Amino acid sequence: MAKIVVTEFVSLDGVMQAPGGEDFKYPGWTFEFDRGDDGNQFKLDETMEADALLLGRITYESFAGAWPSRDGEFADKFNTMPKYVVSSTLDNPDWNNTTVIKGDAVQEATKLKDEFDGVIQVPGSLRLVQALMEADLVDQLNLMVFPVPSATGKTIRFSWSTRWTSGRIGSCRSRGPSAPTA
């Protein structure tokens, strides 16, 4: 059985829209901050531990437009691992190793989790993440919080299950030179 790990870039007020530069009032807002060597290493380690990506269509299109032309350890991992895209409109994905999942996202993710062995990473993909959280399919949630309020945009809304409210926070650390310390 697979482990589903959600990973998100989030502003102080919970906005997670367009951290990489999609169509939004403040596109690419995460690039304004230095994550530092430890923050970059965290993201690399997180990616290298993943065995597959599960994406919503909008995040998939953003990634597919960026990663195939990049080089390096991070890009090589993204470009070679299996990718599963939940979409009712995408038919012929261009990015290699991509499978389109049609139908009910929660049912299909449950099947994938049962059939796949390893870590399935879910970056971005707001609507998909919210559905997975509400169905209690997420095993780990990694939030990289950036020290900026956005005041506009799509936010994560958690419908906390008993599983998430019973002290399941593993760790919380500041990373990078611009990160506030606790």
Helices and strands as residue ranges (DSSP letters): E 3-11, G 29-32, H 36-49, E 52-56, H 57-66, G 67-69, H 73-80, E 83-86, E 98-101, H 105-115, E 119-123, H 126-134, E 140-146, H 162-165
